[in-house]
Amino acid sequence: MPNLQINELVERYQALPTDRQEQVLALLRDLDRTLSQGVPGTTLLKFAGSIPADELDDMSAAIEQGCEQVDRNEW
């Protein structure tokens, strides 16, 4: 990140009230945590085929059934 952007971030951060600064830090920590999680797909290949086909069919059917329903009161 160019220094100009870092300087702007610091200036804007310092101009915020303390409670907003805490919110910004919490957001940055959450973003950092989500970016650093996970494993490469090749690591997961050892699990390929470990779920029985009939269970996969049941899951697919449940997903299709659930996706066809609209809960108008959800929002």
Biopython code that builds the backbone (N, CA, C, O; Angstrom):
import numpy as np
from Bio.PDB.StructureBuilder import StructureBuilder

atoms = [
    (1, "MET", "N", (0.857, -1.176, 0.000)),
    (1, "MET", "CA", (0.000, 0.000, 0.000)),
    (1, "MET", "C", (0.901, 1.235, 0.000)),
    (1, "MET", "O", (1.812, 1.340, 0.821)),
    (2, "PRO", "N", (0.652, 2.158, -0.907)),
    (2, "PRO", "CA", (1.464, 3.383, -0.952)),
    (2, "PRO", "C", (1.355, 4.181, 0.347)),
    (2, "PRO", "O", (0.327, 4.162, 1.023)),
    (3, "ASN", "N", (2.437, 4.878, 0.675)),
    (3, "ASN", "CA", (2.471, 5.672, 1.905)),
    (3, "ASN", "C", (1.348, 6.692, 1.972)),
    (3, "ASN", "O", (0.852, 7.001, 3.056)),
    (4, "LEU", "N", (0.941, 7.221, 0.811)),
    (4, "LEU", "CA", (-0.135, 8.208, 0.778)),
    (4, "LEU", "C", (-1.418, 7.618, 1.356)),
    (4, "LEU", "O", (-2.118, 8.276, 2.125)),
    (5, "GLN", "N", (-1.724, 6.376, 0.983)),
    (5, "GLN", "CA", (-2.928, 5.721, 1.499)),
    (5, "GLN", "C", (-2.791, 5.437, 2.990)),
    (5, "GLN", "O", (-3.748, 5.605, 3.746)),
    (6, "ILE", "N", (-1.619, 5.012, 3.410)),
    (6, "ILE", "CA", (-1.402, 4.741, 4.829)),
    (6, "ILE", "C", (-1.560, 6.024, 5.627)),
    (6, "ILE", "O", (-2.185, 6.033, 6.687)),
    (7, "ASN", "N", (-0.996, 7.098, 5.117)),
    (7, "ASN", "CA", (-1.121, 8.389, 5.806)),
    (7, "ASN", "C", (-2.579, 8.812, 5.917)),
    (7, "ASN", "O", (-3.010, 9.294, 6.965)),
    (8, "GLU", "N", (-3.340, 8.633, 4.839)),
    (8, "GLU", "CA", (-4.757, 8.996, 4.884)),
    (8, "GLU", "C", (-5.501, 8.146, 5.903)),
    (8, "GLU", "O", (-6.329, 8.654, 6.659)),
    (9, "LEU", "N", (-5.203, 6.844, 5.919)),
    (9, "LEU", "CA", (-5.852, 5.957, 6.890)),
    (9, "LEU", "C", (-5.560, 6.399, 8.323)),
    (9, "LEU", "O", (-6.460, 6.452, 9.161)),
    (10, "VAL", "N", (-4.315, 6.710, 8.588)),
    (10, "VAL", "CA", (-3.925, 7.131, 9.934)),
    (10, "VAL", "C", (-4.617, 8.434, 10.304)),
    (10, "VAL", "O", (-5.130, 8.574, 11.414)),
    (11, "GLU", "N", (-4.635, 9.383, 9.384)),
    (11, "GLU", "CA", (-5.282, 10.672, 9.661)),
    (11, "GLU", "C", (-6.770, 10.495, 9.939)),
    (11, "GLU", "O", (-7.306, 11.059, 10.893)),
    (12, "ARG", "N", (-7.421, 9.714, 9.102)),
    (12, "ARG", "CA", (-8.859, 9.502, 9.293)),
    (12, "ARG", "C", (-9.132, 8.757, 10.599)),
    (12, "ARG", "O", (-10.079, 9.072, 11.319)),
    (13, "TYR", "N", (-8.296, 7.772, 10.891)),
    (13, "TYR", "CA", (-8.449, 7.002, 12.126)),
    (13, "TYR", "C", (-8.292, 7.907, 13.344)),
    (13, "TYR", "O", (-9.093, 7.847, 14.276)),
    (14, "GLN", "N", (-7.265, 8.737, 13.333)),
    (14, "GLN", "CA", (-7.005, 9.619, 14.466)),
    (14, "GLN", "C", (-8.109, 10.653, 14.652)),
    (14, "GLN", "O", (-8.316, 11.141, 15.763)),
    (15, "ALA", "N", (-8.812, 10.990, 13.589)),
    (15, "ALA", "CA", (-9.886, 11.981, 13.678)),
    (15, "ALA", "C", (-11.169, 11.389, 14.263)),
    (15, "ALA", "O", (-12.081, 12.124, 14.643)),
    (16, "LEU", "N", (-11.235, 10.066, 14.333)),
    (16, "LEU", "CA", (-12.446, 9.415, 14.842)),
    (16, "LEU", "C", (-12.505, 9.471, 16.362)),
    (16, "LEU", "O", (-11.472, 9.501, 17.031)),
    (17, "PRO", "N", (-13.734, 9.485, 16.908)),
    (17, "PRO", "CA", (-13.864, 9.351, 18.358)),
    (17, "PRO", "C", (-13.381, 7.956, 18.791)),
    (17, "PRO", "O", (-13.321, 7.033, 17.979)),
    (18, "THR", "N", (-13.047, 7.819, 20.049)),
    (18, "THR", "CA", (-12.480, 6.572, 20.567)),
    (18, "THR", "C", (-13.356, 5.361, 20.285)),
    (18, "THR", "O", (-12.847, 4.302, 19.918)),
    (19, "ASP", "N", (-14.672, 5.504, 20.451)),
    (19, "ASP", "CA", (-15.544, 4.343, 20.226)),
    (19, "ASP", "C", (-15.510, 3.899, 18.764)),
    (19, "ASP", "O", (-15.598, 2.706, 18.475)),
    (20, "ARG", "N", (-15.382, 4.853, 17.848)),
    (20, "ARG", "CA", (-15.289, 4.507, 16.426)),
    (20, "ARG", "C", (-13.928, 3.885, 16.110)),
    (20, "ARG", "O", (-13.837, 2.983, 15.278)),
    (21, "GLN", "N", (-12.883, 4.360, 16.764)),
    (21, "GLN", "CA", (-11.568, 3.755, 16.574)),
    (21, "GLN", "C", (-11.596, 2.285, 16.993)),
    (21, "GLN", "O", (-11.005, 1.431, 16.332)),
    (22, "GLU", "N", (-12.282, 2.003, 18.089)),
    (22, "GLU", "CA", (-12.403, 0.616, 18.552)),
    (22, "GLU", "C", (-13.164, -0.230, 17.538)),
    (22, "GLU", "O", (-12.829, -1.395, 17.320)),
    (23, "GLN", "N", (-14.189, 0.355, 16.915)),
    (23, "GLN", "CA", (-14.937, -0.370, 15.890)),
    (23, "GLN", "C", (-14.054, -0.671, 14.679)),
    (23, "GLN", "O", (-14.106, -1.765, 14.117)),
    (24, "VAL", "N", (-13.249, 0.307, 14.289)),
    (24, "VAL", "CA", (-12.346, 0.113, 13.150)),
    (24, "VAL", "C", (-11.354, -1.007, 13.457)),
    (24, "VAL", "O", (-11.117, -1.875, 12.618)),
    (25, "LEU", "N", (-10.781, -0.987, 14.650)),
    (25, "LEU", "CA", (-9.828, -2.033, 15.023)),
    (25, "LEU", "C", (-10.490, -3.407, 15.049)),
    (25, "LEU", "O", (-9.904, -4.392, 14.600)),
    (26, "ALA", "N", (-11.705, -3.471, 15.573)),
    (26, "ALA", "CA", (-12.424, -4.747, 15.611)),
    (26, "ALA", "C", (-12.680, -5.260, 14.198)),
    (26, "ALA", "O", (-12.531, -6.452, 13.928)),
    (27, "LEU", "N", (-13.063, -4.360, 13.300)),
    (27, "LEU", "CA", (-13.298, -4.755, 11.908)),
    (27, "LEU", "C", (-12.013, -5.261, 11.261)),
    (27, "LEU", "O", (-12.022, -6.289, 10.585)),
    (28, "LEU", "N", (-10.920, -4.552, 11.463)),
    (28, "LEU", "CA", (-9.643, -4.980, 10.894)),
    (28, "LEU", "C", (-9.219, -6.339, 11.434)),
    (28, "LEU", "O", (-8.706, -7.175, 10.690)),
    (29, "ARG", "N", (-9.433, -6.558, 12.715)),
    (29, "ARG", "CA", (-9.084, -7.863, 13.298)),
    (29, "ARG", "C", (-9.944, -8.972, 12.709)),
    (29, "ARG", "O", (-9.450, -10.062, 12.418)),
    (30, "ASP", "N", (-11.230, -8.691, 12.534)),
    (30, "ASP", "CA", (-12.120, -9.682, 11.922)),
    (30, "ASP", "C", (-11.701, -9.982, 10.489)),
    (30, "ASP", "O", (-11.672, -11.142, 10.077)),
    (31, "LEU", "N", (-11.376, -8.942, 9.732)),
    (31, "LEU", "CA", (-10.933, -9.139, 8.349)),
    (31, "LEU", "C", (-9.653, -9.967, 8.306)),
    (31, "LEU", "O", (-9.516, -10.869, 7.479)),
    (32, "ASP", "N", (-8.734, -9.661, 9.185)),
    (32, "ASP", "CA", (-7.473, -10.394, 9.231)),
    (32, "ASP", "C", (-7.712, -11.859, 9.577)),
    (32, "ASP", "O", (-7.090, -12.749, 8.998)),
    (33, "ARG", "N", (-8.601, -12.100, 10.506)),
    (33, "ARG", "CA", (-8.900, -13.465, 10.940)),
    (33, "ARG", "C", (-9.529, -14.266, 9.801)),
    (33, "ARG", "O", (-9.200, -15.438, 9.618)),
    (34, "THR", "N", (-10.425, -13.652, 9.038)),
    (34, "THR", "CA", (-11.083, -14.379, 7.954)),
    (34, "THR", "C", (-10.141, -14.620, 6.787)),
    (34, "THR", "O", (-10.280, -15.617, 6.078)),
    (35, "LEU", "N", (-9.189, -13.730, 6.578)),
    (35, "LEU", "CA", (-8.240, -13.915, 5.481)),
    (35, "LEU", "C", (-7.221, -15.004, 5.789)),
    (35, "LEU", "O", (-6.730, -15.667, 4.875)),
    (36, "SER", "N", (-6.905, -15.192, 7.043)),
    (36, "SER", "CA", (-5.854, -16.139, 7.393)),
    (36, "SER", "C", (-6.383, -17.550, 7.636)),
    (36, "SER", "O", (-5.592, -18.443, 7.938)),
    (37, "GLN", "N", (-7.669, -17.780, 7.517)),
    (37, "GLN", "CA", (-8.228, -19.102, 7.745)),
    (37, "GLN", "C", (-8.287, -19.883, 6.449)),
    (37, "GLN", "O", (-8.225, -19.325, 5.353)),
    (38, "GLY", "N", (-8.408, -21.181, 6.606)),
    (38, "GLY", "CA", (-8.600, -22.032, 5.448)),
    (38, "GLY", "C", (-7.385, -22.891, 5.152)),
    (38, "GLY", "O", (-6.302, -22.700, 5.706)),
    (39, "VAL", "N", (-7.601, -23.829, 4.274)),
    (39, "VAL", "CA", (-6.535, -24.729, 3.842)),
    (39, "VAL", "C", (-6.589, -24.835, 2.323)),
    (39, "VAL", "O", (-7.640, -24.601, 1.726)),
    (40, "PRO", "N", (-5.491, -25.179, 1.701)),
    (40, "PRO", "CA", (-5.511, -25.362, 0.246)),
    (40, "PRO", "C", (-6.439, -26.507, -0.143)),
    (40, "PRO", "O", (-6.582, -27.482, 0.594)),
    (41, "GLY", "N", (-7.057, -26.379, -1.292)),
    (41, "GLY", "CA", (-7.975, -27.411, -1.766)),
    (41, "GLY", "C", (-7.322, -28.772, -1.895)),
    (41, "GLY", "O", (-7.972, -29.797, -1.688)),
    (42, "THR", "N", (-6.038, -28.792, -2.237)),
    (42, "THR", "CA", (-5.348, -30.079, -2.376)),
    (42, "THR", "C", (-5.317, -30.848, -1.060)),
    (42, "THR", "O", (-5.292, -32.079, -1.061)),
    (43, "THR", "N", (-5.319, -30.134, 0.056)),
    (43, "THR", "CA", (-5.341, -30.788, 1.361)),
    (43, "THR", "C", (-6.668, -31.497, 1.592)),
    (43, "THR", "O", (-6.720, -32.514, 2.283)),
    (44, "LEU", "N", (-7.733, -30.966, 1.018)),
    (44, "LEU", "CA", (-9.063, -31.539, 1.216)),
    (44, "LEU", "C", (-9.345, -32.724, 0.302)),
    (44, "LEU", "O", (-10.321, -33.445, 0.510)),
    (45, "LEU", "N", (-8.512, -32.934, -0.697)),
    (45, "LEU", "CA", (-8.751, -34.019, -1.652)),
    (45, "LEU", "C", (-8.804, -35.391, -0.985)),
    (45, "LEU", "O", (-9.462, -36.299, -1.492)),
    (46, "LYS", "N", (-8.120, -35.548, 0.139)),
    (46, "LYS", "CA", (-8.139, -36.846, 0.811)),
    (46, "LYS", "C", (-9.536, -37.208, 1.310)),
    (46, "LYS", "O", (-9.805, -38.373, 1.603)),
    (47, "PHE", "N", (-10.424, -36.222, 1.408)),
    (47, "PHE", "CA", (-11.793, -36.480, 1.860)),
    (47, "PHE", "C", (-12.746, -36.786, 0.704)),
    (47, "PHE", "O", (-13.895, -37.170, 0.926)),
    (48, "ALA", "N", (-12.275, -36.618, -0.508)),
    (48, "ALA", "CA", (-13.123, -36.873, -1.682)),
    (48, "ALA", "C", (-13.620, -38.312, -1.650)),
    (48, "ALA", "O", (-12.843, -39.247, -1.461)),
    (49, "GLY", "N", (-14.916, -38.472, -1.838)),
    (49, "GLY", "CA", (-15.517, -39.803, -1.860)),
    (49, "GLY", "C", (-15.838, -40.365, -0.491)),
    (49, "GLY", "O", (-16.298, -41.502, -0.389)),
    (50, "SER", "N", (-15.607, -39.598, 0.567)),
    (50, "SER", "CA", (-15.841, -40.127, 1.913)),
    (50, "SER", "C", (-17.302, -40.042, 2.345)),
    (50, "SER", "O", (-17.686, -40.678, 3.327)),
    (51, "ILE", "N", (-18.119, -39.276, 1.638)),
    (51, "ILE", "CA", (-19.551, -39.196, 1.955)),
    (51, "ILE", "C", (-20.280, -40.142, 1.008)),
    (51, "ILE", "O", (-20.136, -40.038, -0.210)),
    (52, "PRO", "N", (-21.061, -41.061, 1.565)),
    (52, "PRO", "CA", (-21.788, -42.013, 0.717)),
    (52, "PRO", "C", (-22.713, -41.296, -0.271)),
    (52, "PRO", "O", (-23.283, -40.250, 0.039)),
    (53, "ALA", "N", (-22.848, -41.874, -1.455)),
    (53, "ALA", "CA", (-23.635, -41.266, -2.533)),
    (53, "ALA", "C", (-25.076, -41.015, -2.120)),
    (53, "ALA", "O", (-25.648, -39.991, -2.495)),
    (54, "ASP", "N", (-25.685, -41.932, -1.348)),
    (54, "ASP", "CA", (-27.081, -41.735, -0.950)),
    (54, "ASP", "C", (-27.226, -40.531, -0.023)),
    (54, "ASP", "O", (-28.243, -39.840, -0.063)),
    (55, "GLU", "N", (-26.219, -40.276, 0.810)),
    (55, "GLU", "CA", (-26.270, -39.098, 1.679)),
    (55, "GLU", "C", (-26.104, -37.815, 0.862)),
    (55, "GLU", "O", (-26.729, -36.798, 1.161)),
    (56, "LEU", "N", (-25.272, -37.870, -0.155)),
    (56, "LEU", "CA", (-25.117, -36.709, -1.038)),
    (56, "LEU", "C", (-26.420, -36.408, -1.770)),
    (56, "LEU", "O", (-26.784, -35.246, -1.953)),
    (57, "ASP", "N", (-27.124, -37.469, -2.189)),
    (57, "ASP", "CA", (-28.425, -37.283, -2.840)),
    (57, "ASP", "C", (-29.411, -36.627, -1.880)),
    (57, "ASP", "O", (-30.157, -35.728, -2.269)),
    (58, "ASP", "N", (-29.414, -37.082, -0.616)),
    (58, "ASP", "CA", (-30.301, -36.487, 0.394)),
    (58, "ASP", "C", (-29.973, -35.008, 0.604)),
    (58, "ASP", "O", (-30.873, -34.176, 0.715)),
    (59, "MET", "N", (-28.686, -34.691, 0.656)),
    (59, "MET", "CA", (-28.277, -33.291, 0.839)),
    (59, "MET", "C", (-28.715, -32.436, -0.344)),
    (59, "MET", "O", (-29.236, -31.335, -0.168)),
    (60, "SER", "N", (-28.502, -32.949, -1.538)),
    (60, "SER", "CA", (-28.901, -32.210, -2.742)),
    (60, "SER", "C", (-30.398, -31.957, -2.762)),
    (60, "SER", "O", (-30.845, -30.861, -3.102)),
    (61, "ALA", "N", (-31.178, -32.979, -2.395)),
    (61, "ALA", "CA", (-32.636, -32.829, -2.369)),
    (61, "ALA", "C", (-33.051, -31.792, -1.331)),
    (61, "ALA", "O", (-33.933, -30.975, -1.592)),
    (62, "ALA", "N", (-32.425, -31.818, -0.161)),
    (62, "ALA", "CA", (-32.758, -30.851, 0.893)),
    (62, "ALA", "C", (-32.416, -29.431, 0.453)),
    (62, "ALA", "O", (-33.164, -28.495, 0.731)),
    (63, "ILE", "N", (-31.295, -29.274, -0.228)),
    (63, "ILE", "CA", (-30.900, -27.943, -0.710)),
    (63, "ILE", "C", (-31.887, -27.445, -1.754)),
    (63, "ILE", "O", (-32.326, -26.296, -1.700)),
    (64, "GLU", "N", (-32.233, -28.298, -2.695)),
    (64, "GLU", "CA", (-33.193, -27.899, -3.728)),
    (64, "GLU", "C", (-34.533, -27.527, -3.114)),
    (64, "GLU", "O", (-35.136, -26.523, -3.494)),
    (65, "GLN", "N", (-34.999, -28.328, -2.169)),
    (65, "GLN", "CA", (-36.285, -28.057, -1.530)),
    (65, "GLN", "C", (-36.221, -26.742, -0.752)),
    (65, "GLN", "O", (-37.147, -25.934, -0.828)),
    (66, "GLY", "N", (-35.151, -26.525, -0.017)),
    (66, "GLY", "CA", (-35.010, -25.309, 0.772)),
    (66, "GLY", "C", (-34.868, -24.065, -0.080)),
    (66, "GLY", "O", (-35.329, -22.989, 0.301)),
    (67, "CYS", "N", (-34.230, -24.206, -1.233)),
    (67, "CYS", "CA", (-34.013, -23.052, -2.109)),
    (67, "CYS", "C", (-35.282, -22.653, -2.856)),
    (67, "CYS", "O", (-35.389, -21.527, -3.342)),
    (68, "GLU", "N", (-36.218, -23.548, -2.947)),
    (68, "GLU", "CA", (-37.452, -23.236, -3.663)),
    (68, "GLU", "C", (-38.461, -22.509, -2.782)),
    (68, "GLU", "O", (-39.495, -22.057, -3.274)),
    (69, "GLN", "N", (-38.176, -22.392, -1.491)),
    (69, "GLN", "CA", (-39.110, -21.755, -0.570)),
    (69, "GLN", "C", (-38.664, -20.323, -0.292)),
    (69, "GLN", "O", (-37.479, -20.043, -0.110)),
    (70, "VAL", "N", (-39.639, -19.432, -0.265)),
    (70, "VAL", "CA", (-39.366, -18.031, 0.028)),
    (70, "VAL", "C", (-40.125, -17.657, 1.291)),
    (70, "VAL", "O", (-41.343, -17.817, 1.371)),
    (71, "ASP", "N", (-39.388, -17.158, 2.276)),
    (71, "ASP", "CA", (-40.006, -16.685, 3.509)),
    (71, "ASP", "C", (-40.149, -15.171, 3.396)),
    (71, "ASP", "O", (-39.188, -14.434, 3.613)),
    (72, "ARG", "N", (-41.338, -14.716, 3.059)),
    (72, "ARG", "CA", (-41.561, -13.285, 2.824)),
    (72, "ARG", "C", (-41.424, -12.459, 4.102)),
    (72, "ARG", "O", (-41.239, -11.245, 4.030)),
    (73, "ASN", "N", (-41.512, -13.092, 5.257)),
    (73, "ASN", "CA", (-41.384, -12.370, 6.521)),
    (73, "ASN", "C", (-39.947, -12.364, 7.044)),
    (73, "ASN", "O", (-39.673, -11.828, 8.118)),
    (74, "GLU", "N", (-39.043, -12.957, 6.285)),
    (74, "GLU", "CA", (-37.654, -13.040, 6.735)),
    (74, "GLU", "C", (-37.026, -11.661, 6.877)),
    (74, "GLU", "O", (-36.257, -11.426, 7.810)),
    (75, "TRP", "N", (-37.337, -10.761, 5.979)),
    (75, "TRP", "CA", (-36.760, -9.426, 6.027)),
    (75, "TRP", "C", (-37.731, -8.511, 6.678)),
    (75, "TRP", "O", (-37.452, -7.321, 6.827)),
]
sb = StructureBuilder()
sb.init_structure("model")
sb.init_model(0)
sb.init_chain("A")
sb.init_seg("    ")
for serial, (resi, resn, name, xyz) in enumerate(atoms, 1):
    if name == "N":
        sb.init_residue(resn, " ", resi, " ")
    sb.init_atom(name, np.array(xyz, "f"), 0.0, 1.0, " ", f" {name:<3s}", serial, name[0])
structure = sb.get_structure()
